[in-house]
Amino acid sequence: MNKFNIEAWYKPEGAQKSSPQGLIRFRVTADMHLKLAAAEDQLSDSNDRLELDIDIEQDGLELETPPECGALKDCKFHVYRHRNDERGHFFLVGHRVSDDALVYSNAIVIDQLG
């Protein structure tokens, strides 16, 4: 089980750039760790595909957002790798319930999961 406190960003629809949202906290379960590792392998085996999304069961996410953010919906882990880098990265992405603004965390290297 891995817990992360990581910077989050938000981008309302039509905005030119993202703004800081504060620290977001979430936990990656052992089962999700296996899914992330499998996604990393899948992307490494592909010559064309460099990214994919993994749906998250929000009731098991143990997600804590900053007070000014509020609740999130449609949460996923976005997994990606760079063409010349075999290491996979992921970040949390979702939408604020209050205004449907995009919210996402900074990226984490899958190798960092223990």
Biotite code that builds the C-alpha atoms (Angstrom):
import biotite.structure as struc

atoms = struc.array([
    struc.Atom([0.000, 0.000, 0.000], chain_id="A", res_id=1, res_name="MET", atom_name="CA", element="C"),
    struc.Atom([1.418, 3.366, -1.063], chain_id="A", res_id=2, res_name="ASN", atom_name="CA", element="C"),
    struc.Atom([0.164, 6.733, 0.156], chain_id="A", res_id=3, res_name="LYS", atom_name="CA", element="C"),
    struc.Atom([0.957, 9.898, -1.746], chain_id="A", res_id=4, res_name="PHE", atom_name="CA", element="C"),
    struc.Atom([0.740, 13.583, -0.876], chain_id="A", res_id=5, res_name="ASN", atom_name="CA", element="C"),
    struc.Atom([1.297, 15.272, -4.192], chain_id="A", res_id=6, res_name="ILE", atom_name="CA", element="C"),
    struc.Atom([0.644, 18.601, -5.863], chain_id="A", res_id=7, res_name="GLU", atom_name="CA", element="C"),
    struc.Atom([-2.598, 18.837, -7.817], chain_id="A", res_id=8, res_name="ALA", atom_name="CA", element="C"),
    struc.Atom([-3.738, 21.201, -10.552], chain_id="A", res_id=9, res_name="TRP", atom_name="CA", element="C"),
    struc.Atom([-7.092, 22.256, -11.958], chain_id="A", res_id=10, res_name="TYR", atom_name="CA", element="C"),
    struc.Atom([-8.199, 23.629, -15.295], chain_id="A", res_id=11, res_name="LYS", atom_name="CA", element="C"),
    struc.Atom([-11.747, 24.897, -15.779], chain_id="A", res_id=12, res_name="PRO", atom_name="CA", element="C"),
    struc.Atom([-13.267, 24.364, -19.202], chain_id="A", res_id=13, res_name="GLU", atom_name="CA", element="C"),
    struc.Atom([-12.043, 27.056, -21.603], chain_id="A", res_id=14, res_name="GLY", atom_name="CA", element="C"),
    struc.Atom([-9.057, 28.074, -19.446], chain_id="A", res_id=15, res_name="ALA", atom_name="CA", element="C"),
    struc.Atom([-5.737, 28.595, -21.203], chain_id="A", res_id=16, res_name="GLN", atom_name="CA", element="C"),
    struc.Atom([-3.634, 27.017, -18.475], chain_id="A", res_id=17, res_name="LYS", atom_name="CA", element="C"),
    struc.Atom([-3.866, 25.034, -15.258], chain_id="A", res_id=18, res_name="SER", atom_name="CA", element="C"),
    struc.Atom([-3.628, 26.532, -11.775], chain_id="A", res_id=19, res_name="SER", atom_name="CA", element="C"),
    struc.Atom([-2.315, 24.990, -8.543], chain_id="A", res_id=20, res_name="PRO", atom_name="CA", element="C"),
    struc.Atom([-4.979, 23.214, -6.496], chain_id="A", res_id=21, res_name="GLN", atom_name="CA", element="C"),
    struc.Atom([-2.867, 22.304, -3.452], chain_id="A", res_id=22, res_name="GLY", atom_name="CA", element="C"),
    struc.Atom([-1.907, 18.901, -2.106], chain_id="A", res_id=23, res_name="LEU", atom_name="CA", element="C"),
    struc.Atom([-4.043, 15.902, -2.957], chain_id="A", res_id=24, res_name="ILE", atom_name="CA", element="C"),
    struc.Atom([-3.717, 12.679, -0.960], chain_id="A", res_id=25, res_name="ARG", atom_name="CA", element="C"),
    struc.Atom([-4.507, 9.197, -2.175], chain_id="A", res_id=26, res_name="PHE", atom_name="CA", element="C"),
    struc.Atom([-3.569, 5.584, -1.630], chain_id="A", res_id=27, res_name="ARG", atom_name="CA", element="C"),
    struc.Atom([-2.532, 3.039, -4.267], chain_id="A", res_id=28, res_name="VAL", atom_name="CA", element="C"),
    struc.Atom([-3.663, -0.444, -3.208], chain_id="A", res_id=29, res_name="THR", atom_name="CA", element="C"),
    struc.Atom([-1.664, -3.590, -3.920], chain_id="A", res_id=30, res_name="ALA", atom_name="CA", element="C"),
    struc.Atom([-4.259, -4.593, -6.532], chain_id="A", res_id=31, res_name="ASP", atom_name="CA", element="C"),
    struc.Atom([-4.007, -1.207, -8.274], chain_id="A", res_id=32, res_name="MET", atom_name="CA", element="C"),
    struc.Atom([-0.211, -1.468, -8.147], chain_id="A", res_id=33, res_name="HIS", atom_name="CA", element="C"),
    struc.Atom([-0.484, -4.714, -10.133], chain_id="A", res_id=34, res_name="LEU", atom_name="CA", element="C"),
    struc.Atom([-2.804, -3.031, -12.655], chain_id="A", res_id=35, res_name="LYS", atom_name="CA", element="C"),
    struc.Atom([-0.375, -0.134, -13.065], chain_id="A", res_id=36, res_name="LEU", atom_name="CA", element="C"),
    struc.Atom([2.560, -2.528, -13.570], chain_id="A", res_id=37, res_name="ALA", atom_name="CA", element="C"),
    struc.Atom([0.533, -4.496, -16.140], chain_id="A", res_id=38, res_name="ALA", atom_name="CA", element="C"),
    struc.Atom([-0.320, -1.255, -17.953], chain_id="A", res_id=39, res_name="ALA", atom_name="CA", element="C"),
    struc.Atom([3.377, -0.315, -17.966], chain_id="A", res_id=40, res_name="GLU", atom_name="CA", element="C"),
    struc.Atom([4.218, -3.720, -19.492], chain_id="A", res_id=41, res_name="ASP", atom_name="CA", element="C"),
    struc.Atom([1.454, -3.330, -22.067], chain_id="A", res_id=42, res_name="GLN", atom_name="CA", element="C"),
    struc.Atom([2.788, 0.076, -23.114], chain_id="A", res_id=43, res_name="LEU", atom_name="CA", element="C"),
    struc.Atom([6.363, -1.238, -23.239], chain_id="A", res_id=44, res_name="SER", atom_name="CA", element="C"),
    struc.Atom([5.248, -4.081, -25.537], chain_id="A", res_id=45, res_name="ASP", atom_name="CA", element="C"),
    struc.Atom([3.533, -1.675, -27.935], chain_id="A", res_id=46, res_name="SER", atom_name="CA", element="C"),
    struc.Atom([5.319, 0.319, -30.615], chain_id="A", res_id=47, res_name="ASN", atom_name="CA", element="C"),
    struc.Atom([2.383, 2.671, -31.111], chain_id="A", res_id=48, res_name="ASP", atom_name="CA", element="C"),
    struc.Atom([0.513, 3.083, -27.845], chain_id="A", res_id=49, res_name="ARG", atom_name="CA", element="C"),
    struc.Atom([2.121, 5.378, -25.294], chain_id="A", res_id=50, res_name="LEU", atom_name="CA", element="C"),
    struc.Atom([-0.737, 5.983, -22.856], chain_id="A", res_id=51, res_name="GLU", atom_name="CA", element="C"),
    struc.Atom([-3.894, 4.486, -21.375], chain_id="A", res_id=52, res_name="LEU", atom_name="CA", element="C"),
    struc.Atom([-6.364, 5.052, -18.543], chain_id="A", res_id=53, res_name="ASP", atom_name="CA", element="C"),
    struc.Atom([-7.280, 2.762, -15.666], chain_id="A", res_id=54, res_name="ILE", atom_name="CA", element="C"),
    struc.Atom([-10.647, 3.326, -14.010], chain_id="A", res_id=55, res_name="ASP", atom_name="CA", element="C"),
    struc.Atom([-10.571, 3.630, -10.241], chain_id="A", res_id=56, res_name="ILE", atom_name="CA", element="C"),
    struc.Atom([-13.052, 2.340, -7.697], chain_id="A", res_id=57, res_name="GLU", atom_name="CA", element="C"),
    struc.Atom([-13.388, 5.620, -5.810], chain_id="A", res_id=58, res_name="GLN", atom_name="CA", element="C"),
    struc.Atom([-14.701, 3.967, -2.650], chain_id="A", res_id=59, res_name="ASP", atom_name="CA", element="C"),
    struc.Atom([-11.321, 2.195, -2.296], chain_id="A", res_id=60, res_name="GLY", atom_name="CA", element="C"),
    struc.Atom([-9.166, 5.141, -3.333], chain_id="A", res_id=61, res_name="LEU", atom_name="CA", element="C"),
    struc.Atom([-8.984, 6.863, 0.074], chain_id="A", res_id=62, res_name="GLU", atom_name="CA", element="C"),
    struc.Atom([-8.863, 10.196, -1.716], chain_id="A", res_id=63, res_name="LEU", atom_name="CA", element="C"),
    struc.Atom([-8.476, 13.457, 0.194], chain_id="A", res_id=64, res_name="GLU", atom_name="CA", element="C"),
    struc.Atom([-8.634, 16.720, -1.736], chain_id="A", res_id=65, res_name="THR", atom_name="CA", element="C"),
    struc.Atom([-7.906, 20.273, -0.553], chain_id="A", res_id=66, res_name="PRO", atom_name="CA", element="C"),
    struc.Atom([-10.990, 22.024, 0.924], chain_id="A", res_id=67, res_name="PRO", atom_name="CA", element="C"),
    struc.Atom([-11.160, 24.465, -2.005], chain_id="A", res_id=68, res_name="GLU", atom_name="CA", element="C"),
    struc.Atom([-11.292, 21.523, -4.433], chain_id="A", res_id=69, res_name="CYS", atom_name="CA", element="C"),
    struc.Atom([-14.063, 19.468, -2.920], chain_id="A", res_id=70, res_name="GLY", atom_name="CA", element="C"),
    struc.Atom([-15.183, 16.083, -4.197], chain_id="A", res_id=71, res_name="ALA", atom_name="CA", element="C"),
    struc.Atom([-13.995, 14.524, -7.472], chain_id="A", res_id=72, res_name="LEU", atom_name="CA", element="C"),
    struc.Atom([-15.816, 12.289, -9.953], chain_id="A", res_id=73, res_name="LYS", atom_name="CA", element="C"),
    struc.Atom([-14.730, 10.174, -12.929], chain_id="A", res_id=74, res_name="ASP", atom_name="CA", element="C"),
    struc.Atom([-11.330, 9.447, -11.353], chain_id="A", res_id=75, res_name="CYS", atom_name="CA", element="C"),
    struc.Atom([-8.774, 7.444, -13.329], chain_id="A", res_id=76, res_name="LYS", atom_name="CA", element="C"),
    struc.Atom([-5.076, 6.765, -13.261], chain_id="A", res_id=77, res_name="PHE", atom_name="CA", element="C"),
    struc.Atom([-3.551, 7.944, -16.531], chain_id="A", res_id=78, res_name="HIS", atom_name="CA", element="C"),
    struc.Atom([-0.547, 5.740, -17.339], chain_id="A", res_id=79, res_name="VAL", atom_name="CA", element="C"),
    struc.Atom([2.020, 6.786, -19.915], chain_id="A", res_id=80, res_name="TYR", atom_name="CA", element="C"),
    struc.Atom([5.576, 6.293, -21.040], chain_id="A", res_id=81, res_name="ARG", atom_name="CA", element="C"),
    struc.Atom([7.851, 8.322, -23.268], chain_id="A", res_id=82, res_name="HIS", atom_name="CA", element="C"),
    struc.Atom([8.893, 6.709, -26.528], chain_id="A", res_id=83, res_name="ARG", atom_name="CA", element="C"),
    struc.Atom([12.573, 6.355, -25.511], chain_id="A", res_id=84, res_name="ASN", atom_name="CA", element="C"),
    struc.Atom([11.953, 5.532, -21.847], chain_id="A", res_id=85, res_name="ASP", atom_name="CA", element="C"),
    struc.Atom([10.761, 2.105, -20.692], chain_id="A", res_id=86, res_name="GLU", atom_name="CA", element="C"),
    struc.Atom([9.705, 3.458, -17.299], chain_id="A", res_id=87, res_name="ARG", atom_name="CA", element="C"),
    struc.Atom([6.003, 4.093, -16.904], chain_id="A", res_id=88, res_name="GLY", atom_name="CA", element="C"),
    struc.Atom([4.483, 7.056, -15.096], chain_id="A", res_id=89, res_name="HIS", atom_name="CA", element="C"),
    struc.Atom([0.979, 7.660, -13.815], chain_id="A", res_id=90, res_name="PHE", atom_name="CA", element="C"),
    struc.Atom([-1.110, 10.454, -12.392], chain_id="A", res_id=91, res_name="PHE", atom_name="CA", element="C"),
    struc.Atom([-4.563, 10.819, -10.917], chain_id="A", res_id=92, res_name="LEU", atom_name="CA", element="C"),
    struc.Atom([-7.107, 12.637, -13.077], chain_id="A", res_id=93, res_name="VAL", atom_name="CA", element="C"),
    struc.Atom([-10.758, 13.469, -12.440], chain_id="A", res_id=94, res_name="GLY", atom_name="CA", element="C"),
    struc.Atom([-13.274, 16.305, -12.450], chain_id="A", res_id=95, res_name="HIS", atom_name="CA", element="C"),
    struc.Atom([-14.503, 18.509, -9.624], chain_id="A", res_id=96, res_name="ARG", atom_name="CA", element="C"),
    struc.Atom([-18.111, 17.767, -8.764], chain_id="A", res_id=97, res_name="VAL", atom_name="CA", element="C"),
    struc.Atom([-18.804, 21.477, -8.134], chain_id="A", res_id=98, res_name="SER", atom_name="CA", element="C"),
    struc.Atom([-17.949, 22.804, -11.607], chain_id="A", res_id=99, res_name="ASP", atom_name="CA", element="C"),
    struc.Atom([-16.652, 19.874, -13.696], chain_id="A", res_id=100, res_name="ASP", atom_name="CA", element="C"),
    struc.Atom([-13.148, 21.432, -13.868], chain_id="A", res_id=101, res_name="ALA", atom_name="CA", element="C"),
    struc.Atom([-10.352, 19.009, -14.773], chain_id="A", res_id=102, res_name="LEU", atom_name="CA", element="C"),
    struc.Atom([-8.194, 18.089, -11.753], chain_id="A", res_id=103, res_name="VAL", atom_name="CA", element="C"),
    struc.Atom([-4.961, 16.117, -11.988], chain_id="A", res_id=104, res_name="TYR", atom_name="CA", element="C"),
    struc.Atom([-1.922, 15.327, -9.864], chain_id="A", res_id=105, res_name="SER", atom_name="CA", element="C"),
    struc.Atom([1.743, 15.522, -10.704], chain_id="A", res_id=106, res_name="ASN", atom_name="CA", element="C"),
    struc.Atom([3.133, 12.312, -12.213], chain_id="A", res_id=107, res_name="ALA", atom_name="CA", element="C"),
    struc.Atom([4.605, 9.432, -10.215], chain_id="A", res_id=108, res_name="ILE", atom_name="CA", element="C"),
    struc.Atom([7.023, 6.835, -11.585], chain_id="A", res_id=109, res_name="VAL", atom_name="CA", element="C"),
    struc.Atom([5.473, 3.357, -11.311], chain_id="A", res_id=110, res_name="ILE", atom_name="CA", element="C"),
    struc.Atom([8.852, 2.033, -10.103], chain_id="A", res_id=111, res_name="ASP", atom_name="CA", element="C"),
    struc.Atom([8.373, 4.145, -6.937], chain_id="A", res_id=112, res_name="GLN", atom_name="CA", element="C"),
    struc.Atom([5.569, 1.862, -5.794], chain_id="A", res_id=113, res_name="LEU", atom_name="CA", element="C"),
    struc.Atom([6.878, -0.647, -3.292], chain_id="A", res_id=114, res_name="GLY", atom_name="CA", element="C"),
])
